[in-house]
Amino acid sequence: MKVSRPTPAHFGIYVYDLDRMVDFYTRVFRLTITDEGIGKNFGNRLVFMSATEDQHHQFVLSGGRSAQSPVSTIMQASFIVPDLAELRWNREQAAALGATQIQPMNHGNAWSVYYFDPEGNRVEVYMDTPYYVNQPYGVPLDLHKTEAELLAETFAMVRDDPSYMPLAEWQARFRQKGDGARG
């Protein structure tokens, strides 16, 4: 992976039942276990996973979550998917494996499905749309609609927002800001 500045690359979460959570994430996200063992610094069993050969690990599960930590400190773990079929598949697979509070949302710039994994960690699965609009922004998303219907609905939703622009234009502006520029 080529990077030109610090780039988010992976994240890890502490879990209560490591084997159960490895099963959940490998089945729902089809992640591949790349390594596992006892961490020398933490003393916990660690399982490293990735969706691509470009990175040894993108996601790490660590045993050792304290019973006294009933609320996860992770705001959300987000996973991008390539298309609407994969977004729908992930929602169904997660539900079948114990995810709760499943909530599809249309953010204008992305279609997302939020849920809690079996241990209460918030997960977002999303795909980009061809649009940009300032965030936060969101309304419920009906995943029973066709992709053409969702695109038309999303465009109608964002086109009059003062921040709206095609995603390609937003990306070009981002590149013009330069590495690490703010604002």
Order of alpha helices (4+ residues) and beta strands (2+ residues): beta-alpha-beta-beta-beta-beta-alpha-beta-beta-beta-beta-beta-alpha-beta-alpha
